[in-house]
Amino acid sequence: MSTAVLAAESEIVNHLPFEPIAYGIVTFCLFVVALGVTYAFRSTGTKH
């Protein structure tokens, strides 16, 4: 019985909704957007 339970548990696989490389690309794009926002507001405190 325990062998059957272990065999059944080893078959459980959680599939990702996207490919793993897609997570890296999306994260990189979000960091680039955050960098763009940061760059757009540079030196705004020294204008006034």
ZAVEXLUM-688244 format. One record per residue: residue number from 1; residue in three letters; x, y, z of N, C-alpha, C in turn. Coordinates in steps of 0.05 Angstrom, whole numbers, plus 5000, padded with zeros to 4 digits. Each point is the difference from the previous one (the first is absolute). Layout:
% residues N
<pt><resi>NUM</resi><resn>ala</resn><n_xx>X</n_xx><n_yy>Y</n_yy><n_zz>Z</n_zz><ca_xx>X</ca_xx><ca_yy>Y</ca_yy><ca_zz>Z</ca_zz><c_xx>X</c_xx><c_yy>Y</c_yy><c_zz>Z</c_zz></pt>
...
//
This chain:
% residues 48
<pt><resi>1</resi><resn>met</resn><n_xx>5016</n_xx><n_yy>4976</n_yy><n_zz>5000</n_zz><ca_xx>4984</ca_xx><ca_yy>5024</ca_yy><ca_zz>5000</ca_zz><c_xx>5017</c_xx><c_yy>5025</c_yy><c_zz>5000</c_zz></pt>
<pt><resi>2</resi><resn>ser</resn><n_xx>5021</n_xx><n_yy>5001</n_yy><n_zz>5016</n_zz><ca_xx>5016</ca_xx><ca_yy>5024</ca_yy><ca_zz>5002</ca_zz><c_xx>5015</c_xx><c_yy>5005</c_yy><c_zz>4973</c_zz></pt>
<pt><resi>3</resi><resn>thr</resn><n_xx>5007</n_xx><n_yy>4979</n_yy><n_zz>4986</n_zz><ca_xx>5014</ca_xx><ca_yy>5003</ca_yy><ca_zz>4974</ca_zz><c_xx>4981</c_xx><c_yy>5013</c_yy><c_zz>4980</c_zz></pt>
<pt><resi>4</resi><resn>ala</resn><n_xx>4974</n_xx><n_yy>4992</n_yy><n_zz>5001</n_zz><ca_xx>4981</ca_xx><ca_yy>5011</ca_yy><ca_zz>4981</ca_zz><c_xx>4995</c_xx><c_yy>5029</c_yy><c_zz>5006</c_zz></pt>
<pt><resi>5</resi><resn>val</resn><n_xx>4999</n_xx><n_yy>5007</n_yy><n_zz>5026</n_zz><ca_xx>4996</ca_xx><ca_yy>5028</ca_yy><ca_zz>5008</ca_zz><c_xx>5024</c_xx><c_yy>5017</c_yy><c_zz>4991</c_zz></pt>
<pt><resi>6</resi><resn>leu</resn><n_xx>5024</n_xx><n_yy>4990</n_yy><n_zz>5004</n_zz><ca_xx>5024</ca_xx><ca_yy>5015</ca_yy><ca_zz>4992</ca_zz><c_xx>5001</c_xx><c_yy>5004</c_yy><c_zz>4970</c_zz></pt>
<pt><resi>7</resi><resn>ala</resn><n_xx>4992</n_xx><n_yy>4979</n_yy><n_zz>4985</n_zz><ca_xx>5000</ca_xx><ca_yy>5002</ca_yy><ca_zz>4971</ca_zz><c_xx>4979</c_xx><c_yy>5020</c_yy><c_zz>4990</c_zz></pt>
<pt><resi>8</resi><resn>ala</resn><n_xx>4977</n_xx><n_yy>5001</n_yy><n_zz>5013</n_zz><ca_xx>4979</ca_xx><ca_yy>5019</ca_yy><ca_zz>4993</ca_zz><c_xx>5009</c_xx><c_yy>5028</c_yy><c_zz>5006</c_zz></pt>
<pt><resi>9</resi><resn>glu</resn><n_xx>5013</n_xx><n_yy>5004</n_yy><n_zz>5022</n_zz><ca_xx>5009</ca_xx><ca_yy>5027</ca_yy><ca_zz>5008</ca_zz><c_xx>5022</c_xx><c_yy>5011</c_yy><c_zz>4982</c_zz></pt>
<pt><resi>10</resi><resn>ser</resn><n_xx>5016</n_xx><n_yy>4983</n_yy><n_zz>4989</n_zz><ca_xx>5022</ca_xx><ca_yy>5009</ca_yy><ca_zz>4983</ca_zz><c_xx>4990</c_xx><c_yy>5009</c_yy><c_zz>4973</c_zz></pt>
<pt><resi>11</resi><resn>glu</resn><n_xx>4975</n_xx><n_yy>4994</n_yy><n_zz>4993</n_zz><ca_xx>4989</ca_xx><ca_yy>5008</ca_yy><ca_zz>4974</ca_zz><c_xx>4988</c_xx><c_yy>5028</c_yy><c_zz>5001</c_zz></pt>
<pt><resi>12</resi><resn>ile</resn><n_xx>4997</n_xx><n_yy>5012</n_yy><n_zz>5023</n_zz><ca_xx>4988</ca_xx><ca_yy>5027</ca_yy><ca_zz>5002</ca_zz><c_xx>5020</c_xx><c_yy>5021</c_yy><c_zz>4990</c_zz></pt>
<pt><resi>13</resi><resn>val</resn><n_xx>4992</n_xx><n_yy>5014</n_yy><n_zz>4980</n_zz><ca_xx>5016</ca_xx><ca_yy>5021</ca_yy><ca_zz>4988</ca_zz><c_xx>4983</c_xx><c_yy>5025</c_yy><c_zz>4997</c_zz></pt>
<pt><resi>14</resi><resn>asn</resn><n_xx>5010</n_xx><n_yy>5022</n_yy><n_zz>5011</n_zz><ca_xx>4986</ca_xx><ca_yy>5026</ca_yy><ca_zz>4996</ca_zz><c_xx>5013</c_xx><c_yy>5014</c_yy><c_zz>4976</c_zz></pt>
<pt><resi>15</resi><resn>his</resn><n_xx>4984</n_xx><n_yy>5004</n_yy><n_zz>4980</n_zz><ca_xx>5010</ca_xx><ca_yy>5012</ca_yy><ca_zz>4975</ca_zz><c_xx>4997</c_xx><c_yy>5031</c_yy><c_zz>5003</c_zz></pt>
<pt><resi>16</resi><resn>leu</resn><n_xx>5020</n_xx><n_yy>5014</n_yy><n_zz>4990</n_zz><ca_xx>4999</ca_xx><ca_yy>5029</ca_yy><ca_zz>5000</ca_zz><c_xx>4982</c_xx><c_yy>5010</c_yy><c_zz>4977</c_zz></pt>
<pt><resi>17</resi><resn>pro</resn><n_xx>4987</n_xx><n_yy>5022</n_yy><n_zz>5004</n_zz><ca_xx>4982</ca_xx><ca_yy>5010</ca_yy><ca_zz>4978</ca_zz><c_xx>5016</c_xx><c_yy>5011</c_yy><c_zz>4976</c_zz></pt>
<pt><resi>18</resi><resn>phe</resn><n_xx>5026</n_xx><n_yy>5007</n_yy><n_zz>5005</n_zz><ca_xx>5017</ca_xx><ca_yy>5010</ca_yy><ca_zz>4978</ca_zz><c_xx>5026</c_xx><c_yy>4985</c_yy><c_zz>5001</c_zz></pt>
<pt><resi>19</resi><resn>glu</resn><n_xx>5016</n_xx><n_yy>5003</n_yy><n_zz>4979</n_zz><ca_xx>5026</ca_xx><ca_yy>4989</ca_yy><ca_zz>5000</ca_zz><c_xx>5018</c_xx><c_yy>5015</c_yy><c_zz>5020</c_zz></pt>
<pt><resi>20</resi><resn>pro</resn><n_xx>5019</n_xx><n_yy>4987</n_yy><n_zz>5012</n_zz><ca_xx>5017</ca_xx><ca_yy>5013</ca_yy><ca_zz>5020</ca_zz><c_xx>5015</c_xx><c_yy>5025</c_yy><c_zz>4989</c_zz></pt>
<pt><resi>21</resi><resn>ile</resn><n_xx>5007</n_xx><n_yy>5000</n_yy><n_zz>4974</n_zz><ca_xx>5014</ca_xx><ca_yy>5023</ca_yy><ca_zz>4989</ca_zz><c_xx>4981</c_xx><c_yy>5024</c_yy><c_zz>4998</c_zz></pt>
<pt><resi>22</resi><resn>ala</resn><n_xx>4974</n_xx><n_yy>4995</n_yy><n_zz>4998</n_zz><ca_xx>4981</ca_xx><ca_yy>5022</ca_yy><ca_zz>4999</ca_zz><c_xx>4999</c_xx><c_yy>5016</c_yy><c_zz>5026</c_zz></pt>
<pt><resi>23</resi><resn>tyr</resn><n_xx>5004</n_xx><n_yy>4986</n_yy><n_zz>5022</n_zz><ca_xx>5001</ca_xx><ca_yy>5014</ca_yy><ca_zz>5026</ca_zz><c_xx>5024</c_xx><c_yy>5018</c_yy><c_zz>5001</c_zz></pt>
<pt><resi>24</resi><resn>gly</resn><n_xx>5023</n_xx><n_yy>4991</n_yy><n_zz>4990</n_zz><ca_xx>5023</ca_xx><ca_yy>5017</ca_yy><ca_zz>4999</ca_zz><c_xx>4997</c_xx><c_yy>5024</c_yy><c_zz>4982</c_zz></pt>
<pt><resi>25</resi><resn>ile</resn><n_xx>4988</n_xx><n_yy>4996</n_yy><n_zz>4977</n_zz><ca_xx>4996</ca_xx><ca_yy>5022</ca_yy><ca_zz>4981</ca_zz><c_xx>4981</c_xx><c_yy>5021</c_yy><c_zz>5011</c_zz></pt>
<pt><resi>26</resi><resn>val</resn><n_xx>4978</n_xx><n_yy>4991</n_yy><n_zz>5013</n_zz><ca_xx>4981</ca_xx><ca_yy>5018</ca_yy><ca_zz>5012</ca_zz><c_xx>5013</c_xx><c_yy>5016</c_yy><c_zz>5022</c_zz></pt>
<pt><resi>27</resi><resn>thr</resn><n_xx>5015</n_xx><n_yy>4986</n_yy><n_zz>5017</n_zz><ca_xx>5013</ca_xx><ca_yy>5014</ca_yy><ca_zz>5022</ca_zz><c_xx>5020</c_xx><c_yy>5020</c_yy><c_zz>4990</c_zz></pt>
<pt><resi>28</resi><resn>phe</resn><n_xx>5016</n_xx><n_yy>4993</n_yy><n_zz>4980</n_zz><ca_xx>5019</ca_xx><ca_yy>5019</ca_yy><ca_zz>4988</ca_zz><c_xx>4985</c_xx><c_yy>5024</c_yy><c_zz>4989</c_zz></pt>
<pt><resi>29</resi><resn>cys</resn><n_xx>4978</n_xx><n_yy>4996</n_yy><n_zz>4986</n_zz><ca_xx>4985</ca_xx><ca_yy>5023</ca_yy><ca_zz>4989</ca_zz><c_xx>4989</c_xx><c_yy>5018</c_yy><c_zz>5023</c_zz></pt>
<pt><resi>30</resi><resn>leu</resn><n_xx>4991</n_xx><n_yy>4988</n_yy><n_zz>5021</n_zz><ca_xx>4990</ca_xx><ca_yy>5016</ca_yy><ca_zz>5023</ca_zz><c_xx>5023</c_xx><c_yy>5017</c_yy><c_zz>5012</c_zz></pt>
<pt><resi>31</resi><resn>phe</resn><n_xx>5023</n_xx><n_yy>4988</n_yy><n_zz>5002</n_zz><ca_xx>5023</ca_xx><ca_yy>5016</ca_yy><ca_zz>5011</ca_zz><c_xx>5008</c_xx><c_yy>5022</c_yy><c_zz>4981</c_zz></pt>
<pt><resi>32</resi><resn>val</resn><n_xx>4998</n_xx><n_yy>4995</n_yy><n_zz>4974</n_zz><ca_xx>5007</ca_xx><ca_yy>5021</ca_yy><ca_zz>4980</ca_zz><c_xx>4979</c_xx><c_yy>5023</c_yy><c_zz>5002</c_zz></pt>
<pt><resi>33</resi><resn>val</resn><n_xx>4975</n_xx><n_yy>4993</n_yy><n_zz>5004</n_zz><ca_xx>4979</ca_xx><ca_yy>5021</ca_yy><ca_zz>5003</ca_zz><c_xx>5005</c_xx><c_yy>5015</c_yy><c_zz>5026</c_zz></pt>
<pt><resi>34</resi><resn>ala</resn><n_xx>5007</n_xx><n_yy>4987</n_yy><n_zz>5021</n_zz><ca_xx>5006</ca_xx><ca_yy>5014</ca_yy><ca_zz>5026</ca_zz><c_xx>5024</c_xx><c_yy>5018</c_yy><c_zz>4996</c_zz></pt>
<pt><resi>35</resi><resn>leu</resn><n_xx>5020</n_xx><n_yy>4991</n_yy><n_zz>4986</n_zz><ca_xx>5023</ca_xx><ca_yy>5016</ca_yy><ca_zz>4994</ca_zz><c_xx>4992</c_xx><c_yy>5025</c_yy><c_zz>4984</c_zz></pt>
<pt><resi>36</resi><resn>gly</resn><n_xx>4983</n_xx><n_yy>4997</n_yy><n_zz>4980</n_zz><ca_xx>4991</ca_xx><ca_yy>5022</ca_yy><ca_zz>4984</ca_zz><c_xx>4984</c_xx><c_yy>5021</c_yy><c_zz>5017</c_zz></pt>
<pt><resi>37</resi><resn>val</resn><n_xx>4983</n_xx><n_yy>4990</n_yy><n_zz>5018</n_zz><ca_xx>4986</ca_xx><ca_yy>5018</ca_yy><ca_zz>5017</ca_zz><c_xx>5019</c_xx><c_yy>5015</c_yy><c_zz>5019</c_zz></pt>
<pt><resi>38</resi><resn>thr</resn><n_xx>5019</n_xx><n_yy>4986</n_yy><n_zz>5011</n_zz><ca_xx>5020</ca_xx><ca_yy>5013</ca_yy><ca_zz>5017</ca_zz><c_xx>5016</c_xx><c_yy>5020</c_yy><c_zz>4985</c_zz></pt>
<pt><resi>39</resi><resn>tyr</resn><n_xx>5008</n_xx><n_yy>4994</n_yy><n_zz>4975</n_zz><ca_xx>5016</ca_xx><ca_yy>5018</ca_yy><ca_zz>4984</ca_zz><c_xx>4983</c_xx><c_yy>5024</c_yy><c_zz>4992</c_zz></pt>
<pt><resi>40</resi><resn>ala</resn><n_xx>4974</n_xx><n_yy>4997</n_yy><n_zz>4995</n_zz><ca_xx>4983</ca_xx><ca_yy>5022</ca_yy><ca_zz>4992</ca_zz><c_xx>4997</c_xx><c_yy>5021</c_yy><c_zz>5022</c_zz></pt>
<pt><resi>41</resi><resn>phe</resn><n_xx>5002</n_xx><n_yy>4992</n_yy><n_zz>5025</n_zz><ca_xx>4996</ca_xx><ca_yy>5018</ca_yy><ca_zz>5022</ca_zz><c_xx>5026</c_xx><c_yy>5008</c_yy><c_zz>5014</c_zz></pt>
<pt><resi>42</resi><resn>arg</resn><n_xx>5022</n_xx><n_yy>4997</n_yy><n_zz>4986</n_zz><ca_xx>5026</ca_xx><ca_yy>5008</ca_yy><ca_zz>5011</ca_zz><c_xx>5002</c_xx><c_yy>5030</c_yy><c_zz>5003</c_zz></pt>
<pt><resi>43</resi><resn>ser</resn><n_xx>5012</n_xx><n_yy>5009</n_yy><n_zz>5020</n_zz><ca_xx>5005</ca_xx><ca_yy>5029</ca_yy><ca_zz>5005</ca_zz><c_xx>4975</c_xx><c_yy>5017</c_yy><c_zz>5003</c_zz></pt>
<pt><resi>44</resi><resn>thr</resn><n_xx>4977</n_xx><n_yy>4988</n_yy><n_zz>5006</n_zz><ca_xx>4976</ca_xx><ca_yy>5016</ca_yy><ca_zz>5003</ca_zz><c_xx>5000</c_xx><c_yy>5014</c_yy><c_zz>5027</c_zz></pt>
<pt><resi>45</resi><resn>gly</resn><n_xx>5014</n_xx><n_yy>4990</n_yy><n_zz>5019</n_zz><ca_xx>5001</ca_xx><ca_yy>5013</ca_yy><ca_zz>5026</ca_zz><c_xx>5018</c_xx><c_yy>5025</c_yy><c_zz>5000</c_zz></pt>
<pt><resi>46</resi><resn>thr</resn><n_xx>5018</n_xx><n_yy>5002</n_yy><n_zz>4981</n_zz><ca_xx>5018</ca_xx><ca_yy>5024</ca_yy><ca_zz>5000</ca_zz><c_xx>4989</c_xx><c_yy>5022</c_yy><c_zz>4982</c_zz></pt>
<pt><resi>47</resi><resn>lys</resn><n_xx>4977</n_xx><n_yy>4996</n_yy><n_zz>4987</n_zz><ca_xx>4990</ca_xx><ca_yy>5021</ca_yy><ca_zz>4982</ca_zz><c_xx>4987</c_xx><c_yy>5023</c_yy><c_zz>5016</c_zz></pt>
<pt><resi>48</resi><resn>his</resn><n_xx>4990</n_xx><n_yy>4995</n_yy><n_zz>5024</n_zz><ca_xx>4986</ca_xx><ca_yy>5021</ca_yy><ca_zz>5015</ca_zz><c_xx>5016</c_xx><c_yy>5008</c_yy><c_zz>5024</c_zz></pt>
//
